[in-house]
Amino acid sequence: DIRTVIFGQWITDTLCTLVLVILWLQNRKRYAGLSFWVVTFALQTIAALLLVLRGVIPDMLLVSLFNPLMVAGAFVGYWGLERFIGKRSPMLPNLLLLGGFILAHFYFVFAHPDLNARNLNVSLGMLAACGQSAWLMLWRAEGRKAAVTRTVGGIYALIGLTSLVRAGVTLVLPQAN
């Protein structure tokens, strides 16, 4: 049952968020970026909760908030990773990307409802955030942190690749709206 899987995902996200809060409380002065990771997991947990509440809350609330929470969480996670490895870049370009994503999302939810456009928008938003995270972890990390970041970078690369494939599938095999 898919609802059971989604509920399990929400429980997992909630536990991960709680673990990160504990780690943040213990290590916030030792490791930069932990507060961003807490926010990332909190956003993912709220998004999963929205899925759990499908059928209880209005569909428009779910559709309008779920994807922006997921993509915003991915960007916040990237900013936390930058702080962790000490390789910060200007936030403005990504804030503009995130703002553009959110505006496009709301346009394709409310003004011109289009599931395919939303799917493409989400795929490109996740590709932008996770692609940057992969690049950061695989090629920008240096020294002792580079050894720690390789696996994380590989996972982000896989998520980015999945987003790229999803974008391609959406363009080649659009769903009926």
SETOR-44200 format. One record per atom (N, C-alpha, C): atom name; residue number from 1; x, y, z; residue in one letter. Coordinates in Angstrom, 1 decimal, padded with zeros to 4 digits. Layout:
[CA,NUM,[X,Y,Z],a]
...
# end
This chain:
[N,1,[000.8,-001.2,000.0],d]
[CA,1,[000.0,000.0,000.0],d]
[C,1,[000.9,001.2,000.0],d]
[N,2,[000.7,002.1,-001.0],i]
[CA,2,[001.5,003.3,-001.1],i]
[C,2,[001.4,004.3,000.1],i]
[N,3,[000.2,004.3,000.7],r]
[CA,3,[000.0,005.2,001.9],r]
[C,3,[000.9,004.7,003.0],r]
[N,4,[001.1,003.4,003.2],t]
[CA,4,[002.0,002.9,004.2],t]
[C,4,[003.4,003.3,003.9],t]
[N,5,[003.8,003.2,002.7],v]
[CA,5,[005.2,003.6,002.3],v]
[C,5,[005.4,005.1,002.6],v]
[N,6,[004.4,005.9,002.2],i]
[CA,6,[004.6,007.3,002.4],i]
[C,6,[004.6,007.6,003.9],i]
[N,7,[003.8,006.9,004.7],f]
[CA,7,[003.8,007.1,006.2],f]
[C,7,[005.1,006.7,006.7],f]
[N,8,[005.7,005.6,006.2],g]
[CA,8,[007.0,005.2,006.7],g]
[C,8,[008.1,006.2,006.3],g]
[N,9,[008.0,006.8,005.1],q]
[CA,9,[008.9,007.9,004.7],q]
[C,9,[008.8,009.1,005.7],q]
[N,10,[007.6,009.4,006.1],w]
[CA,10,[007.4,010.5,007.0],w]
[C,10,[008.0,010.2,008.4],w]
[N,11,[007.8,009.0,008.8],i]
[CA,11,[008.4,008.6,010.1],i]
[C,11,[010.0,008.7,010.0],i]
[N,12,[010.5,008.2,008.9],t]
[CA,12,[012.0,008.2,008.7],t]
[C,12,[012.5,009.6,008.7],t]
[N,13,[011.8,010.5,007.9],d]
[CA,13,[012.2,011.9,007.8],d]
[C,13,[012.1,012.6,009.2],d]
[N,14,[011.1,012.3,009.9],t]
[CA,14,[010.9,012.9,011.3],t]
[C,14,[012.1,012.4,012.2],t]
[N,15,[012.4,011.2,012.2],l]
[CA,15,[013.5,010.7,013.0],l]
[C,15,[014.8,011.3,012.6],l]
[N,16,[015.1,011.4,011.3],c]
[CA,16,[016.3,012.0,010.8],c]
[C,16,[016.4,013.5,011.2],c]
[N,17,[015.2,014.2,011.2],t]
[CA,17,[015.2,015.6,011.6],t]
[C,17,[015.5,015.7,013.1],t]
[N,18,[015.0,014.8,013.9],l]
[CA,18,[015.3,014.8,015.3],l]
[C,18,[016.7,014.5,015.6],l]
[N,19,[017.3,013.5,014.9],v]
[CA,19,[018.8,013.2,015.0],v]
[C,19,[019.6,014.4,014.7],v]
[N,20,[019.2,015.1,013.6],l]
[CA,20,[020.0,016.3,013.2],l]
[C,20,[019.8,017.4,014.2],l]
[N,21,[018.7,017.6,014.8],v]
[CA,21,[018.5,018.6,015.9],v]
[C,21,[019.5,018.2,017.0],v]
[N,22,[019.5,017.0,017.4],i]
[CA,22,[020.4,016.6,018.5],i]
[C,22,[021.9,016.8,018.1],i]
[N,23,[022.3,016.5,016.9],l]
[CA,23,[023.6,016.7,016.4],l]
[C,23,[023.9,018.2,016.4],l]
[N,24,[022.9,019.0,016.0],w]
[CA,24,[023.1,020.5,015.9],w]
[C,24,[023.3,021.0,017.3],w]
[N,25,[022.5,020.5,018.3],l]
[CA,25,[022.7,021.0,019.7],l]
[C,25,[024.1,020.6,020.2],l]
[N,26,[024.6,019.5,019.8],q]
[CA,26,[025.9,019.0,020.4],q]
[C,26,[027.1,019.6,019.6],q]
[N,27,[026.9,019.9,018.3],n]
[CA,27,[028.1,020.2,017.5],n]
[C,27,[028.0,021.5,016.7],n]
[N,28,[027.0,022.4,017.0],r]
[CA,28,[026.8,023.5,016.1],r]
[C,28,[028.0,024.5,016.1],r]
[N,29,[028.8,024.4,017.2],k]
[CA,29,[030.0,025.3,017.2],k]
[C,29,[031.2,024.7,016.6],k]
[N,30,[031.2,023.4,016.4],r]
[CA,30,[032.3,022.6,015.8],r]
[C,30,[032.2,022.5,014.3],r]
[N,31,[031.0,022.4,013.8],y]
[CA,31,[030.8,022.2,012.3],y]
[C,31,[029.8,023.2,011.7],y]
[N,32,[030.3,023.9,010.8],a]
[CA,32,[029.5,024.9,010.1],a]
[C,32,[028.5,024.2,009.2],a]
[N,33,[027.3,024.7,009.0],g]
[CA,33,[026.3,024.2,008.1],g]
[C,33,[025.3,023.3,008.7],g]
[N,34,[025.4,022.9,010.0],l]
[CA,34,[024.5,022.0,010.6],l]
[C,34,[023.1,022.6,010.7],l]
[N,35,[023.0,023.9,010.9],s]
[CA,35,[021.7,024.5,011.1],s]
[C,35,[020.9,024.4,009.7],s]
[N,36,[021.7,024.5,008.6],f]
[CA,36,[021.0,024.4,007.3],f]
[C,36,[020.5,023.0,007.1],f]
[N,37,[021.2,022.0,007.5],w]
[CA,37,[020.8,020.6,007.4],w]
[C,37,[019.6,020.3,008.2],w]
[N,38,[019.5,020.9,009.4],v]
[CA,38,[018.2,020.8,010.2],v]
[C,38,[017.1,021.3,009.4],v]
[N,39,[017.2,022.5,008.8],v]
[CA,39,[016.1,023.1,008.1],v]
[C,39,[015.8,022.3,006.8],v]
[N,40,[016.8,021.7,006.2],t]
[CA,40,[016.6,020.9,005.0],t]
[C,40,[015.7,019.7,005.4],t]
[N,41,[016.1,019.0,006.4],f]
[CA,41,[015.3,017.8,006.8],f]
[C,41,[013.9,018.2,007.4],f]
[N,42,[013.8,019.4,008.0],a]
[CA,42,[012.5,019.8,008.5],a]
[C,42,[011.6,020.1,007.3],a]
[N,43,[012.1,020.7,006.2],l]
[CA,43,[011.3,021.0,005.0],l]
[C,43,[010.9,019.6,004.4],l]
[N,44,[011.8,018.7,004.3],q]
[CA,44,[011.5,017.4,003.7],q]
[C,44,[010.4,016.7,004.6],q]
[N,45,[010.5,016.8,005.9],t]
[CA,45,[009.6,016.2,006.8],t]
[C,45,[008.2,016.8,006.6],t]
[N,46,[008.1,018.1,006.5],i]
[CA,46,[006.8,018.8,006.3],i]
[C,46,[006.2,018.3,005.0],i]
[N,47,[007.1,018.2,003.9],a]
[CA,47,[006.6,017.8,002.6],a]
[C,47,[006.0,016.4,002.7],a]
[N,48,[006.7,015.5,003.4],a]
[CA,48,[006.2,014.1,003.6],a]
[C,48,[004.9,014.1,004.4],a]
[N,49,[004.8,014.9,005.4],l]
[CA,49,[003.6,015.0,006.1],l]
[C,49,[002.4,015.4,005.2],l]
[N,50,[002.7,016.3,004.3],l]
[CA,50,[001.6,016.7,003.4],l]
[C,50,[001.1,015.5,002.6],l]
[N,51,[002.0,014.7,002.2],l]
[CA,51,[001.6,013.5,001.4],l]
[C,51,[000.8,012.5,002.3],l]
[N,52,[001.2,012.4,003.6],v]
[CA,52,[000.5,011.6,004.5],v]
[C,52,[-000.9,012.1,004.7],v]
[N,53,[-001.1,013.4,004.7],l]
[CA,53,[-002.4,014.0,004.9],l]
[C,53,[-003.2,014.1,003.6],l]
[N,54,[-002.7,013.5,002.5],r]
[CA,54,[-003.5,013.6,001.3],r]
[C,54,[-004.9,013.0,001.5],r]
[N,55,[-005.9,013.7,001.0],g]
[CA,55,[-007.3,013.2,001.3],g]
[C,55,[-007.9,013.9,002.5],g]
[N,56,[-007.0,014.4,003.4],v]
[CA,56,[-007.4,015.0,004.6],v]
[C,56,[-007.4,016.6,004.4],v]
[N,57,[-006.3,017.0,003.8],i]
[CA,57,[-006.1,018.4,003.5],i]
[C,57,[-006.5,018.6,002.0],i]
[N,58,[-006.9,019.8,001.6],p]
[CA,58,[-007.2,020.1,000.2],p]
[C,58,[-006.1,019.8,-000.7],p]
[N,59,[-006.4,019.2,-001.9],d]
[CA,59,[-005.4,018.8,-002.9],d]
[C,59,[-004.6,020.0,-003.3],d]
[N,60,[-005.2,021.2,-003.5],m]
[CA,60,[-004.5,022.4,-003.9],m]
[C,60,[-003.4,022.8,-002.9],m]
[N,61,[-003.7,022.6,-001.6],l]
[CA,61,[-002.7,022.9,-000.6],l]
[C,61,[-001.5,021.9,-000.8],l]
[N,62,[-001.8,020.7,-001.0],l]
[CA,62,[-000.7,019.7,-001.2],l]
[C,62,[000.1,020.0,-002.4],l]
[N,63,[-000.6,020.2,-003.5],v]
[CA,63,[000.0,020.4,-004.8],v]
[C,63,[000.8,021.7,-004.8],v]
[N,64,[000.3,022.7,-004.1],s]
[CA,64,[001.0,024.0,-004.2],s]
[C,64,[002.2,024.1,-003.2],s]
[N,65,[002.3,023.2,-002.2],l]
[CA,65,[003.4,023.3,-001.2],l]
[C,65,[004.4,022.2,-001.3],l]
[N,66,[004.0,021.0,-001.7],f]
[CA,66,[004.9,019.8,-001.6],f]
[C,66,[006.2,020.1,-002.4],f]
[N,67,[006.1,020.4,-003.7],n]
[CA,67,[007.3,020.5,-004.5],n]
[C,67,[008.1,021.7,-004.1],n]
[N,68,[007.6,022.9,-003.8],p]
[CA,68,[008.4,024.0,-003.4],p]
[C,68,[009.2,023.6,-002.1],p]
[N,69,[008.6,022.9,-001.2],l]
[CA,69,[009.3,022.5,000.0],l]
[C,69,[010.4,021.6,-000.3],l]
[N,70,[010.2,020.6,-001.2],m]
[CA,70,[011.3,019.7,-001.6],m]
[C,70,[012.5,020.4,-002.2],m]
[N,71,[012.2,021.3,-003.2],v]
[CA,71,[013.2,022.0,-003.9],v]
[C,71,[013.9,023.0,-003.0],v]
[N,72,[013.2,023.7,-002.2],a]
[CA,72,[013.8,024.6,-001.3],a]
[C,72,[014.7,023.9,-000.3],a]
[N,73,[014.2,022.7,000.1],g]
[CA,73,[015.1,021.9,001.0],g]
[C,73,[016.4,021.5,000.4],g]
[N,74,[016.3,021.2,-000.9],a]
[CA,74,[017.5,020.8,-001.6],a]
[C,74,[018.5,022.0,-001.7],a]
[N,75,[018.0,023.2,-002.0],f]
[CA,75,[018.9,024.3,-002.0],f]
[C,75,[019.5,024.7,-000.6],f]
[N,76,[018.6,024.6,000.4],v]
[CA,76,[019.1,024.9,001.8],v]
[C,76,[020.2,023.9,002.1],v]
[N,77,[020.0,022.6,001.8],g]
[CA,77,[021.0,021.6,002.0],g]
[C,77,[022.3,021.9,001.3],g]
[N,78,[022.3,022.4,000.1],y]
[CA,78,[023.5,022.8,-000.6],y]
[C,78,[024.2,023.9,000.1],y]
[N,79,[023.4,024.9,000.6],w]
[CA,79,[024.1,026.0,001.3],w]
[C,79,[024.7,025.5,002.6],w]
[N,80,[024.1,024.5,003.2],g]
[CA,80,[024.8,023.9,004.4],g]
[C,80,[026.0,023.2,004.1],g]
[N,81,[026.0,022.4,002.9],l]
[CA,81,[027.2,021.7,002.5],l]
[C,81,[028.4,022.7,002.2],l]
[N,82,[028.0,023.9,001.6],e]
[CA,82,[029.0,024.9,001.3],e]
[C,82,[029.7,025.3,002.6],e]
[N,83,[028.9,025.6,003.6],r]
[CA,83,[029.5,026.0,004.9],r]
[C,83,[030.3,024.9,005.5],r]
[N,84,[029.9,023.7,005.4],f]
[CA,84,[030.6,022.6,006.0],f]
[C,84,[032.0,022.4,005.4],f]
[N,85,[032.1,022.6,004.1],i]
[CA,85,[033.5,022.4,003.6],i]
[C,85,[034.2,023.7,003.4],i]
[N,86,[033.6,024.8,003.8],g]
[CA,86,[034.2,026.1,003.7],g]
[C,86,[034.4,026.7,002.3],g]
[N,87,[033.5,026.4,001.4],k]
[CA,87,[033.6,026.9,000.0],k]
[C,87,[032.3,027.6,-000.3],k]
[N,88,[032.0,028.7,000.3],r]
[CA,88,[030.8,029.4,000.0],r]
[C,88,[030.9,030.1,-001.3],r]
[N,89,[029.7,030.2,-002.0],s]
[CA,89,[029.6,031.0,-003.2],s]
[C,89,[028.4,031.9,-003.0],s]
[N,90,[028.3,032.9,-003.9],p]
[CA,90,[027.2,033.9,-003.7],p]
[C,90,[025.8,033.2,-003.7],p]
[N,91,[024.9,033.6,-002.8],m]
[CA,91,[023.6,032.9,-002.7],m]
[C,91,[022.6,033.5,-003.7],m]
[N,92,[022.9,034.7,-004.1],l]
[CA,92,[021.9,035.4,-005.0],l]
[C,92,[021.5,034.6,-006.2],l]
[N,93,[022.4,034.0,-007.0],p]
[CA,93,[022.0,033.3,-008.1],p]
[C,93,[021.0,032.1,-007.8],p]
[N,94,[021.3,031.4,-006.7],n]
[CA,94,[020.4,030.3,-006.3],n]
[C,94,[019.1,030.8,-005.7],n]
[N,95,[019.1,031.9,-005.0],l]
[CA,95,[017.9,032.5,-004.6],l]
[C,95,[017.0,032.9,-005.7],l]
[N,96,[017.6,033.4,-006.8],l]
[CA,96,[016.9,033.8,-008.0],l]
[C,96,[016.3,032.5,-008.7],l]
[N,97,[017.2,031.5,-008.7],l]
[CA,97,[016.7,030.2,-009.3],l]
[C,97,[015.5,029.6,-008.5],l]
[N,98,[015.6,029.6,-007.2],l]
[CA,98,[014.6,029.1,-006.3],l]
[C,98,[013.3,030.0,-006.5],l]
[N,99,[013.5,031.3,-006.5],g]
[CA,99,[012.3,032.2,-006.7],g]
[C,99,[011.7,031.9,-008.0],g]
[N,100,[012.5,031.7,-009.1],g]
[CA,100,[011.9,031.4,-010.4],g]
[C,100,[011.2,030.1,-010.4],g]
[N,101,[011.8,029.1,-009.7],f]
[CA,101,[011.1,027.8,-009.6],f]
[C,101,[009.8,028.0,-009.0],f]
[N,102,[009.7,028.7,-007.8],i]
[CA,102,[008.5,028.8,-007.1],i]
[C,102,[007.4,029.6,-007.9],i]
[N,103,[007.8,030.6,-008.6],l]
[CA,103,[006.9,031.4,-009.4],l]
[C,103,[006.3,030.5,-010.5],l]
[N,104,[007.2,029.8,-011.2],a]
[CA,104,[006.8,028.9,-012.3],a]
[C,104,[005.8,027.8,-011.7],a]
[N,105,[006.2,027.3,-010.6],h]
[CA,105,[005.4,026.2,-009.9],h]
[C,105,[003.9,026.8,-009.7],h]
[N,106,[003.9,027.9,-009.0],f]
[CA,106,[002.5,028.5,-008.7],f]
[C,106,[001.8,028.8,-010.0],f]
[N,107,[002.5,029.3,-011.1],y]
[CA,107,[001.8,029.6,-012.3],y]
[C,107,[001.2,028.3,-012.9],y]
[N,108,[002.0,027.2,-012.8],f]
[CA,108,[001.5,025.9,-013.4],f]
[C,108,[000.5,025.2,-012.5],f]
[N,109,[000.3,025.7,-011.3],v]
[CA,109,[-000.7,025.1,-010.4],v]
[C,109,[-002.0,025.9,-010.5],v]
[N,110,[-001.9,027.3,-010.5],f]
[CA,110,[-003.1,028.1,-010.4],f]
[C,110,[-003.5,028.8,-011.7],f]
[N,111,[-002.5,029.5,-012.3],a]
[CA,111,[-002.9,030.2,-013.5],a]
[C,111,[-003.1,029.4,-014.8],a]
[N,112,[-002.3,028.4,-015.0],h]
[CA,112,[-002.3,027.5,-016.2],h]
[C,112,[-002.0,026.1,-015.7],h]
[N,113,[-002.9,025.4,-015.0],p]
[CA,113,[-002.6,024.1,-014.5],p]
[C,113,[-002.0,023.1,-015.6],p]
[N,114,[-000.8,022.6,-015.3],d]
[CA,114,[-000.2,021.7,-016.3],d]
[C,114,[000.8,020.8,-015.5],d]
[N,115,[000.4,019.6,-015.4],l]
[CA,115,[001.2,018.6,-014.6],l]
[C,115,[002.5,018.4,-015.2],l]
[N,116,[002.6,018.3,-016.6],n]
[CA,116,[003.9,018.1,-017.2],n]
[C,116,[004.8,019.2,-017.0],n]
[N,117,[004.3,020.4,-017.1],a]
[CA,117,[005.2,021.6,-016.8],a]
[C,117,[005.7,021.6,-015.4],a]
[N,118,[004.8,021.2,-014.4],r]
[CA,118,[005.2,021.1,-013.0],r]
[C,118,[006.3,020.0,-012.9],r]
[N,119,[006.1,018.9,-013.5],n]
[CA,119,[007.1,017.8,-013.4],n]
[C,119,[008.4,018.3,-014.0],n]
[N,120,[008.4,018.9,-015.1],l]
[CA,120,[009.6,019.4,-015.7],l]
[C,120,[010.3,020.5,-014.8],l]
[N,121,[009.5,021.4,-014.2],n]
[CA,121,[010.0,022.4,-013.4],n]
[C,121,[010.7,021.8,-012.1],n]
[N,122,[010.0,020.8,-011.5],v]
[CA,122,[010.6,020.1,-010.3],v]
[C,122,[011.9,019.4,-010.7],v]
[N,123,[011.9,018.7,-011.8],s]
[CA,123,[013.1,018.0,-012.2],s]
[C,123,[014.2,019.0,-012.4],s]
[N,124,[014.0,020.1,-013.1],l]
[CA,124,[015.0,021.1,-013.3],l]
[C,124,[015.5,021.7,-012.0],l]
[N,125,[014.5,022.0,-011.1],g]
[CA,125,[014.9,022.6,-009.8],g]
[C,125,[015.8,021.6,-009.0],g]
[N,126,[015.4,020.4,-009.0],m]
[CA,126,[016.2,019.4,-008.2],m]
[C,126,[017.5,019.2,-008.9],m]
[N,127,[017.6,019.2,-010.2],l]
[CA,127,[018.8,019.0,-011.0],l]
[C,127,[019.8,020.2,-010.6],l]
[N,128,[019.2,021.4,-010.6],a]
[CA,128,[020.1,022.6,-010.2],a]
[C,128,[020.6,022.4,-008.8],a]
[N,129,[019.8,022.1,-007.9],a]
[CA,129,[020.3,022.0,-006.5],a]
[C,129,[021.2,020.8,-006.3],a]
[N,130,[020.8,019.7,-006.7],c]
[CA,130,[021.6,018.4,-006.5],c]
[C,130,[022.8,018.4,-007.4],c]
[N,131,[022.7,018.9,-008.6],g]
[CA,131,[023.9,019.0,-009.4],g]
[C,131,[025.0,019.9,-008.8],g]
[N,132,[024.6,021.0,-008.2],q]
[CA,132,[025.6,021.9,-007.5],q]
[C,132,[026.1,021.2,-006.3],q]
[N,133,[025.3,020.4,-005.6],s]
[CA,133,[025.8,019.7,-004.4],s]
[C,133,[026.8,018.6,-004.8],s]
[N,134,[026.5,017.9,-005.9],a]
[CA,134,[027.4,016.9,-006.3],a]
[C,134,[028.7,017.5,-006.7],a]
[N,135,[028.7,018.6,-007.5],w]
[CA,135,[029.9,019.2,-007.9],w]
[C,135,[030.7,019.7,-006.7],w]
[N,136,[030.0,020.3,-005.7],l]
[CA,136,[030.7,020.8,-004.5],l]
[C,136,[031.4,019.7,-003.8],l]
[N,137,[030.7,018.6,-003.6],m]
[CA,137,[031.2,017.5,-002.8],m]
[C,137,[032.3,016.7,-003.5],m]
[N,138,[032.2,016.6,-004.9],l]
[CA,138,[033.1,015.8,-005.6],l]
[C,138,[034.4,016.5,-006.0],l]
[N,139,[034.2,017.8,-006.4],w]
[CA,139,[035.3,018.5,-006.9],w]
[C,139,[035.8,019.8,-006.2],w]
[N,140,[035.0,020.4,-005.4],r]
[CA,140,[035.4,021.6,-004.7],r]
[C,140,[035.9,021.3,-003.2],r]
[N,141,[035.6,020.1,-002.7],a]
[CA,141,[036.1,019.8,-001.3],a]
[C,141,[037.6,019.5,-001.4],a]
[N,142,[038.3,019.9,-000.4],e]
[CA,142,[039.8,019.7,-000.4],e]
[C,142,[040.2,019.1,001.0],e]
[N,143,[041.4,018.6,000.9],g]
[CA,143,[042.0,018.1,002.2],g]
[C,143,[041.3,016.9,002.8],g]
[N,144,[041.2,016.9,004.1],r]
[CA,144,[040.6,015.8,004.8],r]
[C,144,[039.1,015.7,004.5],r]
[N,145,[038.5,016.8,004.3],k]
[CA,145,[037.0,016.8,004.0],k]
[C,145,[036.7,016.2,002.7],k]
[N,146,[037.6,016.2,001.8],a]
[CA,146,[037.4,015.6,000.4],a]
[C,146,[037.1,014.1,000.6],a]
[N,147,[037.8,013.4,001.5],a]
[CA,147,[037.6,012.0,001.6],a]
[C,147,[036.2,011.7,002.2],a]
[N,148,[035.7,012.6,003.0],v]
[CA,148,[034.4,012.5,003.6],v]
[C,148,[033.2,012.8,002.7],v]
[N,149,[033.5,013.7,001.7],t]
[CA,149,[032.4,014.2,000.9],t]
[C,149,[032.2,013.3,-000.4],t]
[N,150,[033.1,012.4,-000.8],r]
[CA,150,[033.0,011.7,-002.0],r]
[C,150,[031.7,010.9,-002.1],r]
[N,151,[031.4,010.1,-001.1],t]
[CA,151,[030.1,009.3,-001.1],t]
[C,151,[028.9,010.2,-001.2],t]
[N,152,[028.9,011.3,-000.4],v]
[CA,152,[027.8,012.2,-000.5],v]
[C,152,[027.6,012.8,-001.9],v]
[N,153,[028.8,013.2,-002.5],g]
[CA,153,[028.8,013.7,-003.8],g]
[C,153,[028.2,012.7,-004.8],g]
[N,154,[028.6,011.5,-004.7],g]
[CA,154,[028.1,010.4,-005.6],g]
[C,154,[026.5,010.3,-005.5],g]
[N,155,[026.1,010.3,-004.2],i]
[CA,155,[024.6,010.2,-004.0],i]
[C,155,[023.9,011.4,-004.7],i]
[N,156,[024.4,012.6,-004.5],y]
[CA,156,[023.8,013.8,-005.1],y]
[C,156,[023.9,013.7,-006.6],y]
[N,157,[025.0,013.1,-007.1],a]
[CA,157,[025.1,013.0,-008.6],a]
[C,157,[024.0,012.0,-009.1],a]
[N,158,[023.7,011.0,-008.3],l]
[CA,158,[022.6,010.0,-008.7],l]
[C,158,[021.3,010.7,-008.7],l]
[N,159,[021.1,011.5,-007.7],i]
[CA,159,[019.8,012.2,-007.6],i]
[C,159,[019.7,013.2,-008.8],i]
[N,160,[020.8,013.9,-009.1],g]
[CA,160,[020.8,014.8,-010.2],g]
[C,160,[020.5,014.1,-011.5],g]
[N,161,[021.1,012.9,-011.7],l]
[CA,161,[020.9,012.1,-012.9],l]
[C,161,[019.5,011.6,-013.0],l]
[N,162,[018.9,011.2,-011.9],t]
[CA,162,[017.5,010.8,-011.8],t]
[C,162,[016.6,012.0,-012.2],t]
[N,163,[016.9,013.2,-011.8],s]
[CA,163,[016.2,014.4,-012.2],s]
[C,163,[016.3,014.7,-013.6],s]
[N,164,[017.5,014.5,-014.2],l]
[CA,164,[017.7,014.7,-015.6],l]
[C,164,[016.9,013.7,-016.4],l]
[N,165,[016.9,012.4,-016.0],v]
[CA,165,[016.1,011.4,-016.7],v]
[C,165,[014.7,011.7,-016.6],v]
[N,166,[014.2,012.1,-015.4],r]
[CA,166,[012.8,012.4,-015.3],r]
[C,166,[012.4,013.6,-016.2],r]
[N,167,[013.3,014.6,-016.3],a]
[CA,167,[013.0,015.7,-017.2],a]
[C,167,[012.8,015.2,-018.6],a]
[N,168,[013.8,014.3,-019.1],g]
[CA,168,[013.7,013.8,-020.4],g]
[C,168,[012.5,013.0,-020.7],g]
[N,169,[012.1,012.1,-019.7],v]
[CA,169,[010.9,011.3,-019.8],v]
[C,169,[009.6,012.2,-019.9],v]
[N,170,[009.6,013.3,-019.1],t]
[CA,170,[008.5,014.2,-019.1],t]
[C,170,[008.4,014.9,-020.5],t]
[N,171,[009.5,015.2,-021.1],l]
[CA,171,[009.4,015.8,-022.5],l]
[C,171,[009.1,014.8,-023.6],l]
[N,172,[009.6,013.6,-023.4],v]
[CA,172,[009.3,012.6,-024.5],v]
[C,172,[008.0,011.9,-024.3],v]
[N,173,[007.6,011.6,-023.1],l]
[CA,173,[006.3,010.9,-022.8],l]
[C,173,[005.5,011.7,-021.8],l]
[N,174,[004.9,012.8,-022.3],p]
[CA,174,[004.1,013.6,-021.4],p]
[C,174,[002.9,012.9,-020.9],p]
[N,175,[002.5,013.2,-019.7],q]
[CA,175,[001.3,012.6,-019.1],q]
[C,175,[000.0,013.4,-019.5],q]
[N,176,[-001.1,012.7,-019.5],a]
[CA,176,[-002.3,013.4,-019.7],a]
[C,176,[-002.6,014.3,-018.5],a]
[N,177,[-003.0,015.5,-018.7],n]
[CA,177,[-003.3,016.4,-017.6],n]
[C,177,[-004.7,016.1,-017.0],n]
# end
